[in-house]
Amino acid sequence: MKKIVISMGCFILLNSAYASNEPKLHMQISGDIKKTYYLCVSNAGCVNLAAGVKGKKFPITPGDVNYIFMTNAANLRMYPQPLPDSCQIEINGNQTLTVSGIITKAANDHIYIQSLRCSIA
């Protein structure tokens, strides 16, 4: 019984140590942010923009950033946008990808991140 408890404790400690080294996604985005807006980033999936700008950091898988786009869950529309040079980067373990810019709505209700910029810390 004692061996099982020790084995489980080691497994939990190992998993928590691994989780602390994984890369994170952080957002510094301003503008008219709705609760239905999601930021979709390769290796991270789609994460709630409102939670992200309040300081929540999301786990992201190491690798290249291939795309970033906005999604509005209210109308189920996706709004792709070209990646600037600053976002064409590779993310490694224990790094934080920070996405910044300003949420802007075009005349056709197309939402996008104006002045989209990425940085690694």
Helices and strands as residue ranges (DSSP letters): H 2-20, E 24-31, E 37-41, E 45-48, H 49-53, E 58-59, E 63-64, E 68-72, E 77-80, G 85-87, E 90-91, E 96-105, E 111-120
